[in-house]
């Protein structure tokens, strides 16, 4: 399997005020298309990628395509410190 790039953009962590749940939301920088819409679950095992530690990799359920599907995701960061901070 190979990784398919979905786009470049800013990942946002949104918190629901009443339910106190969090989700990751990402839109493409140019087209503003929804790329990632995933609920943050404490059972998700997020790992730092072994190739340089610039990325976090995890598997979760994503709803950005209109249906709930399980996908593996990776977010690449500018520095290893940013990746470590995001993982925490």
KADA-V747650 format. One record per pair of residues at least 24 apart in sequence whose C-alpha atoms are under 8 Angstrom apart, sorted by the first residue. I is the first residue (numbers start at 1). J is the second residue. D is the distance in whole Angstrom. If there is no record, write none. Layout:
BEGIN
((I:J:D) (I:J:D))
END
This chain:
BEGIN
((6:35:6) (7:35:7) (34:64:6) (35:64:6) (36:62:7) (36:63:7) (36:64:5) (37:62:6) (37:63:5) (37:64:5) (38:62:5) (38:63:6) (38:64:8) (46:87:7) (47:87:8) (48:83:7) (48:84:8) (48:87:8) (52:80:8) (53:80:5) (53:83:7) (54:78:7) (54:79:6) (54:80:5) (54:82:8) (54:83:6) (55:80:8) (55:83:6) (56:83:6) (56:87:7))
END
